[in-house]
């Protein structure tokens, strides 16, 4: 059995998301923001305090990744996915405020799965151990928030042909 490869341009609409099926391989093109545990904690606190987020979350895609510093001549350092369940404490709130795409590795908790389904979002699984592959799919990288967090700061990435698999819709 072969699975279809679907090329998607970010940001995605809810209609595009709802047309996907679990197990579909996707190739992403466009803007993705990196955010891990501490960035999620700060974004959730900002929402709870009525403050602006460092990027427009409506329709946004977040990649659970903490890139390492780029070596000379590189756009970004190693940038493989991290375990998604660590963000589950904050993810439902972000989804309620417009987050549409999450990319990471591993399973999601019930509250996140329910929020994904209720709000027309999607969770995409990335390949653990494939940091060099993902690094090669990044065409630009810009630090946009929380530089004190080091590799857990938020970066705005432009990606081309970034591979993932639909896991929860």
Backbone as ProteinMPNN parsed JSONL, in Angstrom:
{"seq_chain_A": "XXXXXXXXXXXXXXXXXXXXXXXXXXXXXXXXXXXXXXXXXXXXXXXXXXXXXXXXXXXXXXXXXXXXXXXXXXXXXXXXXXXXXXXXXXXXXXXXXXXXXXXXXXXXXXXXXXXXXXXXXXXXXXXXXXXXXXXXXXXXXXXXXXXXXXXXXXXXXXXXXXXXXXXXX", "coords_chain_A": {"N_chain_A": [[0.834, -1.186, 0.0], [0.608, 2.165, -0.879], [1.033, 5.514, 0.185], [-0.451, 8.64, -0.456], [1.226, 11.648, -1.364], [0.864, 14.864, -0.245], [1.194, 18.162, -1.151], [1.436, 21.106, 0.653], [0.717, 24.526, 1.165], [1.558, 26.831, 3.568], [-0.075, 29.482, 5.37], [-2.565, 27.07, 6.478], [-5.989, 26.534, 5.63], [-9.012, 25.914, 7.489], [-10.662, 24.283, 6.001], [-8.846, 23.014, 4.248], [-7.424, 21.547, 6.122], [-9.402, 19.847, 7.174], [-9.81, 18.276, 4.977], [-7.768, 16.498, 4.969], [-6.415, 13.227, 5.742], [-5.734, 10.887, 8.358], [-2.511, 9.532, 8.396], [-1.704, 10.418, 5.954], [0.977, 11.522, 3.959], [2.645, 14.596, 4.045], [3.973, 17.531, 2.482], [5.344, 20.397, 3.447], [5.231, 23.913, 2.814], [6.262, 27.176, 3.37], [5.66, 29.411, 6.161], [6.779, 28.557, 9.381], [6.774, 28.434, 12.877], [9.127, 27.992, 15.469], [8.795, 26.512, 18.645], [9.137, 25.589, 21.968], [8.838, 24.04, 25.225], [9.28, 26.186, 27.233], [8.765, 28.506, 25.736], [6.11, 28.035, 25.034], [4.957, 28.159, 27.571], [5.348, 30.877, 28.176], [3.853, 32.07, 26.105], [1.267, 31.165, 26.73], [0.921, 32.429, 29.211], [0.97, 35.084, 28.328], [-1.403, 35.181, 26.812], [-3.267, 34.679, 28.866], [-2.929, 37.006, 30.33], [-3.863, 38.91, 28.623], [-2.091, 39.947, 26.782], [-0.173, 40.709, 23.803], [0.88, 38.176, 21.494], [4.097, 36.981, 20.299], [3.911, 36.524, 17.583], [1.449, 36.335, 14.971], [-0.953, 34.189, 15.854], [-3.167, 33.153, 14.627], [-4.109, 30.747, 12.456], [-1.539, 29.826, 12.365], [1.486, 27.782, 12.189], [3.234, 25.689, 14.342], [6.348, 24.349, 15.061], [7.644, 21.924, 17.051], [10.508, 22.362, 18.2], [13.899, 22.967, 18.977], [16.159, 24.672, 17.647], [19.676, 24.267, 17.05], [22.542, 26.464, 17.202], [23.463, 27.931, 14.079], [26.129, 26.857, 12.032], [28.982, 28.466, 10.467], [28.03, 29.547, 7.249], [25.681, 28.119, 7.227], [22.067, 28.102, 7.329], [20.529, 27.413, 9.496], [21.029, 25.531, 12.507], [21.127, 22.147, 13.682], [17.878, 20.767, 13.632], [15.775, 19.007, 14.659], [12.636, 17.356, 15.541], [10.978, 17.676, 18.746], [9.624, 15.984, 21.645], [6.169, 15.979, 21.692], [4.211, 15.849, 23.732], [5.082, 17.308, 25.888], [4.248, 19.88, 25.458], [1.565, 19.797, 25.825], [0.185, 20.83, 28.062], [-0.21, 23.494, 27.468], [-1.12, 23.639, 24.863], [-3.979, 23.253, 24.143], [-5.091, 25.794, 24.845], [-3.693, 27.506, 23.099], [-4.613, 26.525, 20.658], [-7.319, 27.164, 20.88], [-7.069, 29.873, 20.543], [-6.425, 30.151, 17.898], [-4.258, 28.697, 16.743], [-3.33, 26.445, 14.216], [-1.732, 24.379, 13.136], [0.408, 21.894, 14.326], [3.615, 20.535, 14.737], [5.528, 17.786, 15.522], [6.944, 15.139, 17.525], [5.732, 11.957, 18.569], [2.938, 10.929, 20.697], [-0.214, 12.609, 21.489], [-1.876, 14.191, 24.25], [-5.182, 13.622, 25.671], [-6.698, 16.053, 26.029], [-5.483, 17.789, 24.209], [-5.89, 16.395, 21.78], [-8.691, 16.485, 21.698], [-9.072, 19.283, 21.504], [-7.821, 19.793, 19.03], [-9.567, 18.429, 17.304], [-12.02, 19.756, 17.842], [-11.547, 22.371, 17.02], [-10.727, 22.379, 14.385], [-7.996, 21.926, 13.771], [-4.667, 20.551, 13.152], [-2.432, 17.902, 13.877], [0.79, 17.116, 13.058], [3.102, 14.545, 12.53], [6.579, 14.45, 12.85], [9.759, 13.151, 11.825], [11.67, 11.57, 14.169], [15.129, 11.851, 14.91], [15.909, 12.779, 12.483], [17.183, 15.237, 12.083], [19.081, 16.437, 10.376], [17.898, 16.149, 7.878], [15.591, 17.797, 8.204], [16.866, 20.22, 8.694], [17.874, 20.73, 6.154], [15.617, 21.532, 4.825], [14.94, 24.062, 5.537], [14.757, 27.348, 4.513], [15.042, 29.934, 5.385], [15.734, 31.623, 8.477], [14.784, 33.269, 11.358], [15.251, 34.868, 14.403], [12.668, 35.652, 16.583], [11.506, 36.012, 19.112], [11.913, 35.908, 22.695], [14.798, 35.656, 23.229], [16.413, 35.069, 25.41], [15.907, 32.468, 26.026], [17.573, 30.86, 24.609], [18.158, 28.047, 22.607], [15.503, 27.431, 22.848], [14.119, 29.663, 22.182], [11.797, 31.587, 20.149], [11.687, 31.044, 16.761], [11.25, 32.205, 13.448], [10.686, 30.331, 10.722], [11.211, 29.696, 7.273], [10.092, 27.195, 5.242], [10.677, 24.579, 2.836], [9.324, 21.943, 1.109], [9.04, 20.377, 3.446], [8.86, 17.477, 5.257], [6.199, 15.531, 6.7], [3.742, 13.636, 8.612], [0.267, 13.216, 8.7], [-1.269, 13.02, 11.774], [-3.216, 13.568, 13.774], [-6.436, 14.783, 13.357]], "CA_chain_A": [[0.0, 0.0, 0.0], [1.349, 3.419, -0.91], [0.28, 6.671, 0.658], [-0.373, 9.816, -1.297], [1.954, 12.8, -0.846], [0.116, 16.089, -0.476], [1.964, 19.388, -0.966], [0.605, 22.122, 1.298], [1.292, 25.841, 1.387], [1.131, 27.418, 4.831], [-0.936, 28.855, 6.37], [-3.638, 26.209, 6.004], [-7.354, 26.87, 6.022], [-9.688, 24.814, 8.169], [-11.158, 23.382, 4.958], [-7.71, 22.188, 3.823], [-7.121, 20.628, 7.211], [-10.464, 18.84, 7.265], [-9.74, 17.382, 3.817], [-6.674, 15.554, 5.186], [-6.728, 11.997, 6.459], [-4.635, 10.368, 9.172], [-1.609, 8.67, 7.647], [-1.284, 11.081, 4.715], [2.269, 12.198, 3.967], [2.535, 15.965, 3.549], [5.176, 18.313, 2.224], [4.952, 21.754, 3.822], [5.95, 25.052, 2.249], [5.801, 28.434, 3.953], [6.162, 29.856, 7.459], [6.609, 27.723, 10.57], [7.434, 29.013, 14.048], [9.596, 27.012, 16.439], [8.453, 26.816, 20.046], [9.181, 24.436, 22.867], [8.193, 24.137, 26.53], [9.317, 27.491, 27.882], [8.079, 29.471, 24.871], [4.681, 27.772, 25.204], [4.58, 28.676, 28.886], [5.269, 32.341, 28.065], [2.728, 32.437, 25.247], [0.046, 30.928, 27.499], [0.836, 33.513, 30.193], [0.606, 36.302, 27.598], [-2.839, 35.083, 26.509], [-4.008, 34.818, 30.123], [-2.824, 38.398, 30.785], [-4.371, 39.793, 27.578], [-0.963, 40.551, 26.068], [0.05, 40.23, 22.438], [1.862, 37.118, 21.275], [5.195, 37.463, 19.454], [3.526, 36.358, 16.181], [0.007, 36.134, 14.805], [-1.2, 32.754, 16.019], [-4.301, 32.741, 13.804], [-3.717, 29.952, 11.295], [-0.095, 29.569, 12.41], [2.065, 26.449, 12.347], [4.333, 25.635, 15.303], [7.201, 23.164, 15.011], [8.233, 21.685, 18.359], [11.92, 22.221, 17.855], [14.827, 23.936, 19.536], [17.324, 24.578, 16.751], [21.003, 24.605, 17.544], [23.098, 27.576, 16.419], [23.969, 27.621, 12.746], [27.565, 26.968, 11.786], [29.225, 29.382, 9.353], [27.534, 29.089, 5.961], [24.397, 27.443, 7.378], [20.897, 28.924, 7.654], [20.082, 26.972, 10.817], [21.723, 24.34, 12.97], [20.298, 20.951, 13.779], [16.509, 21.189, 13.994], [14.85, 17.884, 14.699], [11.465, 17.543, 16.395], [11.021, 17.238, 20.134], [8.433, 15.276, 22.092], [5.035, 16.897, 21.695], [3.388, 15.834, 24.95], [5.565, 18.324, 26.825], [3.53, 21.117, 25.194], [0.134, 19.559, 25.974], [-0.386, 21.689, 29.098], [-0.502, 24.811, 26.9], [-1.606, 23.554, 23.484], [-5.398, 23.543, 23.939], [-5.302, 27.24, 24.905], [-3.198, 28.093, 21.85], [-5.535, 26.123, 19.592], [-8.521, 27.979, 21.063], [-6.756, 31.225, 20.078], [-6.186, 30.19, 16.457], [-3.205, 27.809, 16.241], [-3.931, 25.434, 13.344], [-0.839, 23.274, 12.779], [1.483, 21.568, 15.24], [4.508, 19.524, 14.181], [6.416, 17.264, 16.546], [7.003, 13.673, 17.515], [5.06, 11.286, 19.672], [1.487, 11.012, 20.85], [-0.758, 13.796, 22.156], [-2.817, 13.917, 25.322], [-6.601, 13.709, 25.327], [-7.169, 17.441, 25.925], [-4.981, 18.334, 22.943], [-6.616, 15.718, 20.693], [-10.039, 17.042, 21.677], [-8.995, 20.656, 20.999], [-7.53, 19.687, 17.594], [-10.807, 18.035, 16.619], [-13.062, 20.763, 18.044], [-11.22, 23.663, 16.41], [-10.261, 22.235, 13.009], [-6.543, 22.012, 13.692], [-4.035, 19.298, 12.749], [-1.128, 17.556, 14.435], [1.619, 16.396, 12.101], [4.271, 13.896, 13.109], [7.857, 14.575, 12.162], [10.613, 11.981, 12.027], [12.732, 11.709, 15.152], [16.437, 11.425, 14.426], [16.126, 13.275, 11.111], [17.478, 16.667, 12.196], [19.8, 16.911, 9.183], [16.892, 16.266, 6.819], [14.796, 18.994, 8.45], [17.757, 21.364, 8.499], [18.002, 20.984, 4.711], [14.334, 22.026, 4.321], [14.769, 25.433, 6.009], [15.371, 28.3, 3.579], [15.388, 31.132, 6.143], [15.555, 31.48, 9.918], [14.878, 34.571, 12.018], [14.878, 34.906, 15.813], [11.641, 36.69, 16.74], [11.064, 36.255, 20.489], [12.467, 35.216, 23.853], [16.189, 35.249, 22.981], [17.012, 34.562, 26.641], [15.668, 31.029, 26.115], [18.553, 30.125, 23.795], [17.575, 27.238, 21.531], [14.051, 27.374, 23.02], [13.524, 30.913, 21.716], [10.914, 31.392, 18.999], [12.265, 31.392, 15.463], [10.372, 32.15, 12.276], [11.355, 29.586, 9.659], [10.57, 29.443, 5.982], [10.434, 25.821, 4.874], [10.32, 24.108, 1.496], [9.248, 20.479, 1.042], [9.235, 19.881, 4.799], [8.028, 16.27, 5.335], [5.517, 15.133, 7.938], [2.624, 12.707, 8.425], [-0.934, 13.615, 9.436], [-1.482, 12.096, 12.889], [-4.483, 13.867, 14.451], [-7.244, 15.853, 12.752]], "C_chain_A": [[0.873, 1.241, 0.0], [0.449, 4.55, -0.461], [0.541, 7.844, -0.274], [0.437, 10.905, -0.596], [1.177, 14.049, -1.241], [1.022, 17.279, -0.182], [1.034, 20.475, -0.435], [1.378, 23.419, 1.471], [0.693, 26.435, 2.655], [0.883, 28.911, 4.656], [-2.043, 28.028, 5.716], [-4.989, 26.758, 6.447], [-7.948, 25.673, 6.753], [-10.211, 23.801, 7.154], [-10.041, 22.469, 4.449], [-7.395, 21.133, 4.881], [-8.145, 19.507, 7.261], [-10.464, 17.881, 6.066], [-8.635, 16.335, 3.962], [-7.168, 14.301, 5.886], [-5.497, 11.528, 7.223], [-3.821, 9.391, 8.324], [-1.126, 9.281, 6.342], [0.082, 11.734, 4.912], [2.081, 13.581, 3.374], [3.922, 16.573, 3.371], [4.783, 19.767, 2.423], [5.86, 22.8, 3.198], [5.386, 26.322, 2.877], [6.417, 28.694, 5.312], [5.772, 28.9, 8.577], [7.359, 28.425, 11.699], [7.914, 27.888, 14.959], [9.164, 27.463, 17.823], [8.481, 25.514, 20.832], [8.548, 24.799, 24.205], [8.12, 25.565, 27.088], [8.64, 28.579, 27.045], [6.567, 29.285, 24.977], [4.175, 28.341, 26.535], [4.421, 30.195, 28.833], [4.1, 32.787, 27.192], [1.407, 32.245, 25.982], [-0.146, 32.039, 28.532], [0.433, 34.825, 29.515], [-0.887, 36.31, 27.277], [-3.654, 35.324, 27.777], [-3.987, 36.244, 30.662], [-3.305, 39.397, 29.726], [-3.289, 40.503, 26.79], [-0.854, 39.967, 24.662], [1.077, 39.107, 22.424], [2.94, 37.635, 20.336], [4.952, 37.273, 17.948], [2.028, 36.132, 16.133], [-0.271, 34.638, 14.818], [-2.336, 32.247, 15.13], [-3.829, 32.042, 12.538], [-2.266, 29.518, 11.307], [0.237, 28.081, 12.549], [3.229, 26.551, 13.325], [5.027, 24.281, 15.174], [7.862, 23.038, 16.369], [9.7, 21.334, 18.176], [12.704, 23.303, 18.566], [16.099, 23.89, 18.714], [18.632, 24.949, 17.442], [21.546, 25.759, 16.692], [23.639, 27.097, 15.07], [25.488, 27.756, 12.715], [27.778, 27.946, 10.635], [28.77, 28.764, 8.021], [26.204, 28.364, 6.022], [23.294, 28.453, 7.687], [20.461, 28.667, 9.083], [20.932, 25.767, 11.213], [20.783, 23.144, 12.939], [18.9, 21.343, 14.252], [15.512, 20.048, 13.892], [13.705, 18.142, 15.663], [11.716, 17.075, 17.82], [9.671, 16.615, 20.506], [7.277, 16.241, 22.351], [4.263, 16.946, 23.0], [3.842, 16.88, 25.963], [4.843, 19.659, 26.638], [2.032, 20.99, 25.481], [-0.536, 20.402, 27.061], [-0.896, 22.996, 28.501], [-1.21, 24.756, 25.546], [-3.099, 23.817, 23.323], [-5.719, 25.051, 23.946], [-4.848, 27.907, 23.606], [-4.111, 27.746, 20.675], [-6.812, 26.962, 19.676], [-8.315, 29.405, 20.552], [-6.273, 31.257, 18.628], [-5.082, 29.328, 15.902], [-3.844, 26.693, 15.422], [-3.054, 24.218, 13.103], [0.237, 23.12, 13.85], [2.292, 20.438, 14.628], [5.449, 19.079, 15.29], [6.503, 15.764, 16.443], [6.291, 13.133, 18.731], [3.571, 11.55, 19.71], [1.092, 12.322, 21.516], [-1.721, 13.359, 23.236], [-4.253, 14.142, 24.88], [-7.093, 15.141, 25.153], [-6.709, 18.077, 24.621], [-5.715, 17.705, 21.767], [-8.028, 16.294, 20.582], [-10.048, 18.465, 21.126], [-8.713, 20.672, 19.498], [-8.817, 19.411, 16.832], [-11.875, 19.123, 16.702], [-12.814, 22.043, 17.249], [-10.647, 23.557, 14.996], [-8.767, 22.446, 12.84], [-5.99, 20.659, 13.231], [-2.703, 19.144, 13.48], [-0.417, 16.684, 13.421], [2.813, 15.796, 12.823], [5.476, 14.091, 12.216], [8.72, 13.381, 12.568], [11.696, 12.283, 13.052], [14.038, 11.182, 14.586], [16.766, 11.923, 13.029], [16.437, 14.769, 11.087], [18.199, 17.218, 10.965], [18.846, 17.066, 8.0], [16.095, 17.553, 7.004], [15.626, 20.261, 8.274], [17.849, 21.729, 7.022], [16.722, 21.553, 4.105], [14.054, 23.466, 4.738], [15.51, 26.381, 5.069], [15.652, 29.659, 4.22], [15.026, 30.915, 7.606], [15.77, 32.846, 10.562], [14.418, 34.439, 13.469], [13.836, 35.999, 15.991], [11.215, 36.941, 18.18], [11.821, 35.395, 21.488], [13.915, 34.757, 23.648], [16.883, 34.7, 24.223], [16.809, 33.062, 26.811], [16.647, 30.206, 25.278], [17.871, 29.343, 22.694], [16.064, 27.103, 21.672], [13.367, 28.699, 22.685], [12.594, 30.605, 20.54], [11.621, 31.912, 17.748], [11.181, 31.303, 14.402], [11.171, 31.484, 11.166], [10.533, 29.657, 8.386], [11.052, 28.066, 5.559], [9.969, 25.513, 3.463], [10.405, 22.586, 1.499], [9.577, 19.813, 2.381], [8.32, 18.681, 5.033], [7.428, 16.02, 6.716], [4.368, 14.197, 7.585], [1.453, 13.196, 9.274], [-1.202, 12.573, 10.519], [-2.789, 12.32, 13.631], [-5.162, 15.001, 13.695], [-8.613, 15.89, 13.412]], "O_chain_A": [[1.792, 1.346, 0.812], [-0.758, 4.535, -0.705], [1.639, 7.998, -0.808], [0.346, 11.067, 0.621], [0.874, 14.265, -2.414], [1.561, 17.391, 0.92], [-0.026, 20.73, -1.007], [2.542, 23.415, 1.871], [-0.527, 26.53, 2.794], [1.573, 29.55, 3.862], [-2.408, 28.253, 4.562], [-5.107, 27.369, 7.509], [-7.444, 24.555, 6.645], [-10.206, 22.598, 7.417], [-10.266, 21.277, 4.242], [-7.133, 19.973, 4.562], [-7.781, 18.337, 7.379], [-11.05, 16.801, 6.133], [-8.567, 15.392, 3.173], [-8.209, 14.312, 6.543], [-4.364, 11.744, 6.793], [-4.373, 8.538, 7.63], [-0.239, 8.73, 5.69], [0.315, 12.415, 5.911], [1.442, 13.738, 2.334], [4.892, 16.181, 4.019], [3.983, 20.309, 1.66], [7.07, 22.613, 3.068], [4.171, 26.518, 2.909], [7.536, 28.267, 5.596], [4.617, 28.492, 8.707], [8.453, 28.95, 11.492], [7.179, 26.929, 15.194], [9.17, 28.656, 18.129], [7.93, 24.493, 20.419], [7.798, 25.772, 24.293], [7.039, 26.079, 27.374], [8.007, 29.479, 27.598], [5.823, 30.265, 25.008], [3.097, 28.931, 26.601], [3.464, 30.739, 29.385], [3.431, 33.772, 27.505], [0.513, 33.084, 25.866], [-1.259, 32.535, 28.706], [-0.357, 35.591, 30.066], [-1.557, 37.327, 27.452], [-4.62, 36.087, 27.762], [-4.909, 36.656, 31.366], [-3.167, 40.605, 29.915], [-3.541, 41.55, 26.193], [-1.369, 38.887, 24.374], [2.012, 39.084, 23.224], [2.723, 38.628, 19.642], [5.705, 37.802, 17.131], [1.412, 35.777, 17.138], [0.126, 33.913, 13.907], [-2.455, 31.043, 14.905], [-3.227, 32.66, 11.661], [-1.804, 28.898, 10.349], [-0.585, 27.26, 12.955], [4.109, 27.396, 13.163], [4.391, 23.227, 15.178], [8.57, 23.949, 16.799], [10.072, 20.171, 18.019], [12.224, 24.424, 18.734], [17.024, 23.148, 19.045], [18.676, 25.829, 18.302], [21.06, 25.998, 15.587], [24.195, 26.005, 14.953], [26.05, 28.674, 13.313], [26.836, 28.227, 9.895], [29.086, 27.615, 7.714], [25.643, 28.022, 4.98], [23.554, 29.523, 8.237], [20.069, 29.59, 9.798], [21.483, 25.074, 10.358], [19.767, 23.152, 12.244], [18.755, 22.156, 15.164], [14.538, 20.113, 13.141], [13.784, 19.037, 16.505], [12.547, 16.202, 18.07], [8.702, 16.719, 19.755], [7.399, 17.189, 23.126], [3.71, 17.991, 23.343], [3.053, 17.294, 26.812], [4.823, 20.482, 27.553], [1.304, 21.979, 25.389], [-1.737, 20.66, 26.971], [-1.894, 23.547, 28.966], [-1.833, 25.735, 25.134], [-3.467, 24.564, 22.417], [-6.526, 25.518, 23.143], [-5.542, 28.775, 23.077], [-4.352, 28.58, 19.802], [-7.325, 27.418, 18.654], [-9.277, 30.072, 20.171], [-5.764, 32.281, 18.173], [-4.963, 29.221, 14.682], [-4.796, 26.06, 15.879], [-3.575, 23.124, 12.886], [0.893, 24.09, 14.231], [1.732, 19.495, 14.067], [6.097, 19.91, 15.927], [6.179, 15.18, 15.409], [6.25, 13.768, 19.785], [3.018, 12.28, 18.886], [1.936, 13.052, 22.035], [-2.315, 12.284, 23.152], [-4.511, 14.768, 23.852], [-7.839, 15.418, 24.213], [-7.462, 18.824, 23.995], [-6.122, 18.414, 20.846], [-8.501, 16.561, 19.477], [-10.942, 18.819, 20.357], [-9.297, 21.473, 18.768], [-9.119, 20.073, 15.839], [-12.565, 19.38, 15.716], [-13.76, 22.721, 16.85], [-10.135, 24.542, 14.463], [-8.327, 23.072, 11.876], [-6.753, 19.733, 12.954], [-1.958, 20.105, 13.674], [-0.937, 15.659, 12.979], [3.458, 16.462, 13.633], [5.409, 13.924, 10.998], [8.425, 12.694, 13.546], [12.541, 13.15, 12.832], [14.053, 10.183, 13.868], [17.783, 11.537, 12.453], [16.007, 15.483, 10.181], [17.946, 18.352, 10.559], [18.973, 18.004, 7.213], [15.94, 18.322, 6.055], [15.13, 21.263, 7.759], [17.896, 22.91, 6.677], [16.747, 22.016, 2.964], [13.038, 24.037, 4.339], [16.714, 26.25, 4.852], [16.411, 30.456, 3.668], [14.134, 30.132, 7.932], [16.793, 33.497, 10.347], [13.319, 33.952, 13.731], [14.068, 37.145, 15.605], [10.618, 37.979, 18.463], [12.3, 34.307, 21.168], [14.225, 33.587, 23.872], [17.845, 33.941, 24.103], [17.464, 32.443, 27.649], [16.552, 28.979, 25.247], [17.089, 29.904, 21.926], [15.396, 26.703, 20.718], [12.161, 28.839, 22.885], [12.606, 29.497, 20.003], [12.081, 33.052, 17.692], [10.31, 30.436, 14.453], [12.197, 32.001, 10.725], [9.303, 29.676, 8.428], [12.252, 27.796, 5.521], [9.008, 26.096, 2.96], [11.438, 22.014, 1.849], [10.299, 18.817, 2.434], [7.101, 18.845, 5.009], [8.057, 16.263, 7.746], [4.059, 13.99, 6.412], [1.635, 13.55, 10.439], [-1.345, 11.387, 10.224], [-3.413, 11.356, 14.077], [-4.557, 16.039, 13.425], [-9.45, 16.718, 13.051]]}, "name": "protein", "num_of_chains": 1, "seq": "XXXXXXXXXXXXXXXXXXXXXXXXXXXXXXXXXXXXXXXXXXXXXXXXXXXXXXXXXXXXXXXXXXXXXXXXXXXXXXXXXXXXXXXXXXXXXXXXXXXXXXXXXXXXXXXXXXXXXXXXXXXXXXXXXXXXXXXXXXXXXXXXXXXXXXXXXXXXXXXXXXXXXXXXX"}
